[in-house]
Structures are given as C-alpha cells and as structure tokens.
Amino acid sequence: MRSVRVFQVVLASFVLCAPGAAEAGEGALGWLSGDWYLTVGATGMVAPNFEGGKKYLLSAQPIISLGKAGPAARFTSRNDNISLALIDDGGLRAGLTGKLLFSRDGDDADELKGLDPVRWGGEAGGFFEFYPFDWLRARAELRRGIRAHSGFVADIAADAFYDVTPDVRISGGPRVSFASSDYFDAYYGVNAEEAVASGLSRYRPGGGVKSAGLGGGVTWKVTEPMTASLFGEYSRLMGPAADSSLVKERGSRDQFMIGVSTTYRFDFSM
C-alpha cells in the first residue's frame, strides 16, 4: 500500500509540474530538455487519526516532488502544496497547485466504522502569493476535488520568517480554511444509512469556514541540497466541520500536530 501511495505522489507531482509537456521546444526532448529537480524525504508526525478525531497516532509519510527548475521561491512552507509558478517577479508568484488525498474508511479508525469510505484522489487549482514586507509572505490556494470529493477548498495563510543564521530559519503565522458543502459532505456528512450503520446522528452540512489556527516551524539547511525541519500546528474546527455529529459525538474541534521532516534535493539535466 505504501508503494502505491508513493507512486501516486510522484504521478501527481509530475502532472502538475508539466502542463506544457506537449508543446514543441528546442532539442530532441522538446519541453523535457533543461534543468530538473527531484526532492525526496520523509515526515514523521503525531497527529489526529483522522481529520476531526480526538485520538493521536504516530505516523510517517513520504515526501516526493518532481519538477522543472525555475526561480527559487523566497519562502516555502510545509503547508504549501505542489506548485508550478506561471508568474514570478520576485515579490509576487501565481500559478497552478495540487494536493494528493489519501483514502479514509473504517479501517483507519473505529470512530469511522459505518460511514461511507472516502476514496483516494486529489485537488487541483491555483495559488497566489505576495510579500507585503521582506519578512512576511501571504498565500492563498483555491482547489477543486478530484475523485475523493467534488467540492472546493480555499486555504489562506500568512507566514513571518526570520533567518537566525544563514542556515537556520524560524517561521510561523495564522491559517484559515474554507470549503464548499460537497467537501464537508464527503468528510463530515452523515446520511440516513450511515446514521443507522454507525450510530451517529444524521447530519447534512452546508459550506463555510472549515478551520482557523496557527502554525510554525524551524528549518535547518544541513547542506545545500539537504534540509531538516521541526514543525507544529494547531487548528480549531469551525462551521460545518465543528457542527458535524462525527466531531461532536466522537471527535474534537481542537486539532494538534507536531513533527519532524528531512528532504534531499537532486538536480539534473535532460
């Protein structure tokens, strides 16, 4: 199962980072020719066993990102999803973004037994970020679900960052998320059949604010291609998520996460 998930991450990264692969270019490989990067790594974290859960588990996830090299972003966060900048003038970036979603079912947590499973899939859309100050980045993403759900999700974040040394950076700031009713129905809704099978109260959500919170981290550039980080986040479920019977009766509005990660970047040319 883990190898399948790794393949899905690689495939999603490649598709999102190659929107112009069909266009002709110079050289025998066309658009494929040029400088590329492959970033690999792993994240270990303690987080809720599902979004809205109150039990915590230690888990690990792979980090894999493949793309064509371009201008380096002034700041990146672990919350940033796979992105390809189509506009980049140093102070403003905008382009395409995507996120991989893993499946969720009753095998993941006893609290989910009786609920319809959520299939693995993804989200695709666009992002916009700018720097109102040299030490502050604001970023927004709008994505539409693919396969896992058919709704829309919007994430807005602001991160202040400071380089303690040339190799150590601290950062943090507020986050807020919004979602449509189709998203909430997939992850928080409980229809009549699910209510009977699970024992949860029936719940049909609308759209609105999903969560608000804070996040931060410390990033250490071990070598030029290798980084390590320590991060922590807190979010408070709101609106349709907080009103769900799944959260009220078996979960918690308060969601915490703490973890460490390390990545290594390989640069190559084709």
VENBEL-V468446 format. One record per pair of residues at least 6 apart in sequence whose C-alpha atoms are under 6 Angstrom apart, sorted by sequence separation. I is the first residue (numbers start at 1). GAP is how many residues later the second one is. D is the distance in Angstrom with one decimal. If there is no record, write none. Layout:
BEGIN
{{I & GAP & D} {I & GAP & D}}
END
This chain:
BEGIN
{{24 & 6 & 5.2} {25 & 6 & 5.1} {49 & 6 & 5.9} {87 & 6 & 5.3} {106 & 6 & 4.6} {131 & 6 & 4.6} {145 & 6 & 5.5} {163 & 6 & 4.3} {195 & 6 & 5.7} {221 & 6 & 4.5} {48 & 7 & 5.5} {49 & 7 & 5.5} {87 & 7 & 5.1} {106 & 7 & 4.1} {130 & 7 & 5.8} {144 & 7 & 5.8} {162 & 7 & 5.6} {195 & 7 & 5.4} {220 & 7 & 5.6} {48 & 8 & 4.3} {49 & 8 & 5.7} {130 & 8 & 5.6} {144 & 8 & 4.5} {162 & 8 & 5.5} {220 & 8 & 5.2} {47 & 9 & 5.2} {85 & 9 & 5.4} {86 & 9 & 4.7} {129 & 9 & 5.5} {143 & 9 & 5.7} {161 & 9 & 5.7} {219 & 9 & 5.8} {21 & 10 & 5.6} {47 & 10 & 5.7} {85 & 10 & 4.3} {129 & 10 & 4.1} {143 & 10 & 5.3} {161 & 10 & 4.2} {219 & 10 & 4.3} {46 & 11 & 5.5} {84 & 11 & 5.7} {128 & 11 & 5.7} {142 & 11 & 5.8} {160 & 11 & 5.5} {191 & 11 & 5.6} {218 & 11 & 5.5} {242 & 11 & 5.9} {46 & 12 & 4.5} {84 & 12 & 5.2} {105 & 12 & 4.4} {128 & 12 & 5.4} {142 & 12 & 4.5} {160 & 12 & 5.6} {190 & 12 & 5.1} {218 & 12 & 5.3} {45 & 13 & 5.7} {83 & 13 & 5.6} {104 & 13 & 5.7} {127 & 13 & 5.6} {141 & 13 & 5.5} {159 & 13 & 5.0} {190 & 13 & 4.8} {217 & 13 & 5.5} {45 & 14 & 5.6} {83 & 14 & 4.3} {104 & 14 & 5.0} {127 & 14 & 4.3} {141 & 14 & 5.2} {159 & 14 & 4.6} {189 & 14 & 5.4} {217 & 14 & 4.0} {44 & 15 & 5.8} {82 & 15 & 5.4} {103 & 15 & 5.4} {126 & 15 & 5.8} {140 & 15 & 5.6} {158 & 15 & 5.4} {189 & 15 & 5.3} {216 & 15 & 5.8} {44 & 16 & 4.4} {82 & 16 & 5.3} {103 & 16 & 4.6} {126 & 16 & 5.6} {140 & 16 & 4.4} {158 & 16 & 5.8} {216 & 16 & 5.7} {237 & 16 & 4.7} {43 & 17 & 5.5} {81 & 17 & 6.0} {103 & 17 & 4.1} {125 & 17 & 5.6} {139 & 17 & 5.8} {157 & 17 & 5.8} {215 & 17 & 5.9} {236 & 17 & 5.5} {43 & 18 & 5.3} {81 & 18 & 5.7} {102 & 18 & 4.5} {125 & 18 & 4.1} {139 & 18 & 5.4} {157 & 18 & 4.4} {215 & 18 & 4.2} {236 & 18 & 4.9} {42 & 19 & 5.8} {101 & 19 & 5.5} {124 & 19 & 4.9} {138 & 19 & 5.8} {156 & 19 & 5.8} {214 & 19 & 5.8} {42 & 20 & 4.5} {101 & 20 & 5.1} {123 & 20 & 5.5} {124 & 20 & 5.5} {138 & 20 & 4.3} {156 & 20 & 5.4} {214 & 20 & 5.5} {235 & 20 & 5.2} {42 & 21 & 5.1} {101 & 21 & 4.9} {123 & 21 & 5.1} {137 & 21 & 5.7} {213 & 21 & 5.5} {234 & 21 & 5.7} {41 & 22 & 4.7} {100 & 22 & 4.3} {123 & 22 & 4.3} {137 & 22 & 5.3} {155 & 22 & 4.5} {213 & 22 & 4.0} {234 & 22 & 4.6} {40 & 23 & 5.4} {99 & 23 & 5.4} {122 & 23 & 5.9} {123 & 23 & 5.5} {136 & 23 & 5.7} {154 & 23 & 5.6} {212 & 23 & 5.4} {213 & 23 & 5.9} {233 & 23 & 5.8} {40 & 24 & 4.6} {99 & 24 & 5.0} {122 & 24 & 5.1} {136 & 24 & 4.4} {154 & 24 & 5.1} {212 & 24 & 5.5} {233 & 24 & 5.1} {39 & 25 & 5.5} {98 & 25 & 5.4} {121 & 25 & 5.6} {135 & 25 & 5.6} {153 & 25 & 5.8} {181 & 25 & 4.4} {211 & 25 & 5.4} {232 & 25 & 5.5} {39 & 26 & 5.1} {98 & 26 & 4.2} {121 & 26 & 4.9} {135 & 26 & 5.4} {153 & 26 & 4.4} {181 & 26 & 4.1} {211 & 26 & 4.3} {232 & 26 & 4.3} {38 & 27 & 5.8} {97 & 27 & 5.9} {121 & 27 & 4.6} {152 & 27 & 5.6} {180 & 27 & 4.2} {210 & 27 & 5.9} {211 & 27 & 5.0} {231 & 27 & 5.8} {38 & 28 & 4.6} {97 & 28 & 5.4} {120 & 28 & 5.4} {152 & 28 & 5.3} {179 & 28 & 5.8} {210 & 28 & 5.3} {231 & 28 & 5.5} {37 & 29 & 5.9} {96 & 29 & 5.9} {97 & 29 & 5.0} {119 & 29 & 4.8} {151 & 29 & 5.5} {179 & 29 & 5.8} {210 & 29 & 6.0} {230 & 29 & 6.0} {37 & 30 & 5.7} {96 & 30 & 4.3} {118 & 30 & 5.9} {178 & 30 & 5.7} {209 & 30 & 5.4} {230 & 30 & 4.5} {36 & 31 & 5.8} {95 & 31 & 5.5} {151 & 31 & 4.5} {178 & 31 & 4.3} {210 & 31 & 5.9} {229 & 31 & 5.6} {36 & 32 & 4.3} {95 & 32 & 5.6} {150 & 32 & 5.9} {151 & 32 & 4.5} {178 & 32 & 4.8} {229 & 32 & 5.3} {36 & 33 & 4.9} {94 & 33 & 5.5} {177 & 33 & 5.2} {228 & 33 & 5.7} {35 & 34 & 5.5} {94 & 34 & 4.4} {149 & 34 & 5.8} {177 & 34 & 5.3} {228 & 34 & 4.2} {93 & 35 & 5.9} {176 & 35 & 5.7} {205 & 35 & 5.5} {227 & 35 & 5.6} {93 & 36 & 5.3} {176 & 36 & 4.3} {227 & 36 & 5.4} {92 & 37 & 5.8} {175 & 37 & 5.6} {226 & 37 & 5.7} {92 & 38 & 4.4} {175 & 38 & 5.2} {226 & 38 & 4.4} {91 & 39 & 5.6} {174 & 39 & 5.7} {175 & 39 & 5.7} {225 & 39 & 5.5} {91 & 40 & 5.6} {174 & 40 & 4.4} {225 & 40 & 4.9} {173 & 41 & 5.6} {173 & 42 & 5.7} {172 & 43 & 5.4} {172 & 44 & 3.7} {201 & 44 & 5.7} {171 & 45 & 5.4} {171 & 46 & 5.5} {170 & 47 & 5.9} {170 & 48 & 4.5} {169 & 49 & 5.7} {17 & 50 & 5.3} {169 & 50 & 5.2} {168 & 51 & 5.7} {13 & 52 & 5.7} {14 & 52 & 5.8} {168 & 52 & 4.6} {13 & 53 & 5.7} {167 & 53 & 5.6} {167 & 54 & 4.9} {188 & 56 & 5.8} {17 & 67 & 5.7} {115 & 79 & 5.2} {114 & 80 & 5.8} {114 & 83 & 4.6} {114 & 84 & 4.1} {113 & 85 & 6.0} {52 & 195 & 5.6} {54 & 197 & 4.8} {53 & 198 & 4.3} {54 & 198 & 5.1} {52 & 199 & 5.5} {53 & 199 & 5.7} {52 & 200 & 5.7} {47 & 210 & 4.7} {46 & 211 & 5.7} {46 & 212 & 5.5} {45 & 213 & 5.6} {45 & 214 & 3.9} {44 & 215 & 5.5} {44 & 216 & 5.5} {43 & 217 & 5.8} {43 & 218 & 4.2} {42 & 219 & 5.6} {42 & 220 & 5.8} {41 & 221 & 5.4} {41 & 222 & 4.1} {40 & 223 & 5.5} {40 & 224 & 5.5} {39 & 225 & 5.5} {39 & 226 & 4.3} {38 & 227 & 5.7} {38 & 228 & 5.1} {37 & 229 & 5.5} {37 & 230 & 4.5} {36 & 231 & 5.8} {36 & 232 & 5.4} {35 & 233 & 5.9} {36 & 233 & 5.8} {35 & 234 & 4.4} {34 & 235 & 5.4} {34 & 236 & 5.4} {33 & 237 & 4.7}}
END
